[in-house]
Amino acid sequence: MTEHAQDDPLNAPEQEAPAERPVTTPVPDRPSDWGSLVADLSRGRQHPTFRVHDRTHVELAVDYRLRPGRKEESFVWESFYFAPESLRLHSRTYDKSDLYSDLQSYVRFEVPDVAYGRLTGEPLERVRQAIVSGDDATATREMRLFSCMVRAAGVEARDAIADGLDGDEHDRTRALACAARMVADSARIGPRLREVLALAQNAPDPMRTAASWVDEDVSRLVETLLGNLVQRLREKEAPESLINAAEQAAVAEARYRLDRGLGGVGSVGMKSRRVEQLEFRRHVLKRFTSSVLWLSPEIRPASTWILHFLYAIAASVAMGFAVVAALWNGQDAGTRGIVPWAIVVILAYAAKDRIKALLQTQFHDVISRHFPDRRWVIRDRERGVELGEMEEQSGFISWSELPHDVLAVRRLTRLHPLEEQARPETVLFHRKEIEVRADRIADPRFTTLTEIFRLDLRRWLAHTDDPKREIVFADPERGQIGSALAPRVYNLGVVYRLRREDEVDAPWHRVRIVVTRKGIRRIDTVV
């Protein structure tokens, strides 16, 4: 907690609770892999996971896991965002179109779960069989999917080693053994893959080009994974022999690409233009291989016809009032004088117009609150098969309308009810209902659909105060006045859960997104 946060009760994070209360633990400090290696292909999440993508973006991965033997699966995603009122987020400044513009998402298959050391077994055999079959589409698909498996399995192995190196002596010893095994597996994956891809050398395009790109992508992946491992091992003062073995294996991959003219080889001290080229090529290859997992969403308004039907009712009611007024006023202006007759007509027309507008506003509010805003259709982009539907709804909600269990989770770290008056918050909710047709998924290796959300907080931070300010305080021990520069921080609370439709008691989770005017500082998991 910053010094400024401690001095400013209206802006401070929740105080640490007594021992029996939940405590706040920081999310592991690892960079997001949206812009680096692979975070969007990682696996094994126990529940939806928030991560910092960049200065103003938060990313969230939600897994819809399919149970064996089920033809259909239904899920419900619910989240509530508690934002300080000082951010000036409300329905007049931030409507649904703003939210859906800031909250982007896409859906893909999760990478099949294969251990890093088993990649040269059955997964590589599938690639060989597909190439030998001569089916261009199948071979290209299997090669790309193999590259995705290398990404996901490699990152899992690398992260497990990093966690072990941070543990006790037993965990460290085990992590070093895993690191040695990863180095040996990495030295085996590249050569065996190339033996299989050699079968496509005489094949027509695009199979031949796809094989070359997958060869380059996997080589880069292995090099990057080993390079990151070397840095971690050096940081933790691992045995020099292990560090050298990992380093030589990484260099061997770079040397292979250099000898084959595949490109994408770095050099110490290279210029920024060269770095840009390397990163651009890495991004292109990653997009090519990982797109085998992507699904195509078709998004359209969900309640348009209901809204237009209610608007028609509003118009009918207003028109009915106008007709009644006309009949009451009569058709002959001469019997009462033109002026009184015209005044009544004008007032009746004005009332008709306002009745229509008022009813349309009321109907719009009812639709926004009780009906979904958007409907998604999820298709397998390569087979053109519809795999599921989503209904999405969002908006602002009052504290009195919040579910009781959501309020309970939000208040866990608050020590006194007066804190809600000292730190008033605006609540924004987001909800999705998901239907997945598991029986239409052709490949049995795909057992999970993953939705990746990315929330842009740039507009949320538009009304924050200066990122730093000078605070003045009295030091009772030294008996003098001191001052310090402290950041102005804001806390965005998120309470969320993913449940199957029939799970009414699924647990809620909570995170705290700590932001300043400059952007996101960190994400804390409240447990």
Summary of the structure (lengths in Angstrom):
residues: 527
radius of gyration: 29.8
end to end distance: 17.2
largest distance: 110.7
contacts: 1562
relative contact order: 0.20
helix: 47%
strand: 24%
